[in-house]
Amino acid sequence: MTTSYRPLFSPPATVTSGASGPDMAIGDRSPEGSYVFSDEITLAVNVALATGRPLLVRGTSGAGKTSLARALAPLLGCDYHEAVITGRTQARDLLWSTDLLRRLQDAQLNRLSEDWGRYVVPGPLWWAFDPASARRQQQAVQAQGGAVATPADGEPTRRVVLLIDEIDKADPDVPNSLLRPLGDLAFEVEETRQRIEARIPAPIVVITTNEERDLPTAFLRRCVELNMPKFDKPRLLAVGLAHFPGGEGTLLEAVADLVIDSGALGEKRDANPAEFLDVLRACRTLAITPASPAFRQLSAVILG
C-alpha cells in the first residue's frame, strides 16, 4: 500500500492470521493481525489521529466496522475498551454512573455517606480519557463494598482505543450530549466536582453506525467520517487469505462468487465479509466443495 502523505499509522504490508491455527476465531471475533486495510480506511484513521477527532464508521452490519476498532488497538500499542449502545443508553452512562441502589441500601442500613465518591462508577469515556484516575475511583468504590465491572485488562498509563458501537440505536439527544466531552476531551463529574481530562496522547474513539437513524449534523461535524468501502471480489479474496493462509484458491474464488451473486439478488445488499468468512468456515469444517449439492444451499442458509 502506498500513500502520498506522511502517515501517523501504517498497517502491516502483509496480513496473516495471528491465531494458533487457521482462523481459530469464530463469529465476529477476528484473530489478531487478520484485518485487511484499504487506502480509504488507512487515510481515515490517519486523519482521525492527526485531528484528535472521533472516527465515525458507517456501513452495513458485517462490513468490518467493529473489527476495525479491535484491529487498531494492538497495531497502535493501545489498550482496548468498548461500549455497546442500546435504546436505553444515556450520554452520562458513557461518562460515569451513580450507584443509587447501593446508596439507598446504605440509607436503609443507617450508614449513608455524604461522600458521593463512594457511589460514582467510572464509565467508558472516563477509562479512555484518564485510565489511572478511573482505576483509583474504581478501587475506592470497591473498598466500600461496591461492585464495579472492570474493563479489559490494561495499563493505567497506556493510550486507549475506545469503541462506541452502534450509536444510531441511542436517542438523538445522546450524540448531542457527547459533543462537549468529545470536543474538549474532558468532563466534570457532577456529584464530586471532579474534572476528568484526557491525558496525552489522547484516546482514539471509534464510533460505529448501522444507519438505522440519522445522526445530528453538529455531531457529524465533530467526527471524521469513514464509509466502509464496498467489498469487490479482490478484497473478499484478500480477507479470505488473511483468515485462512494457504487456503484453497478454488474454494475462495467460488465462495466469493457465491456471496457476490447473492448480494446482487433480493434487496441488492453489498457483499458482506462476515458472511463470506462464515461460508468459508462452513465449507472447510463440513468438507463442502463447490461441486457439492450443499454448496448452493449455503446461499439460503447463511446469506438469506
Secondary structure, DSSP 8 states (H G I E B T S, - for coil): ---SS--S----SS----SSSTT---TT---TT-----HHHHHHHHHHHHH---EEEE--TTSSHHHHHHHHHHHHT-EEEEEE--TT--GGGGTEEE-HHHHHHHHHTT---S-GGGTEEE-HHHHHH-HHHHHHHHHHHHHTT------SS--TTS-EEEEEE-GGGS-THHHHHTHHHHHHTEEEETTTTEEEE--SS--EEEEEE-SSS---HHHHHHSEEEE-----HHHHHHHHHHHSTT--HHHHHHHHHHHHHHHTSTTT----HHHHHHHHHHHHHHT--TTSHHHHHHHHHT--
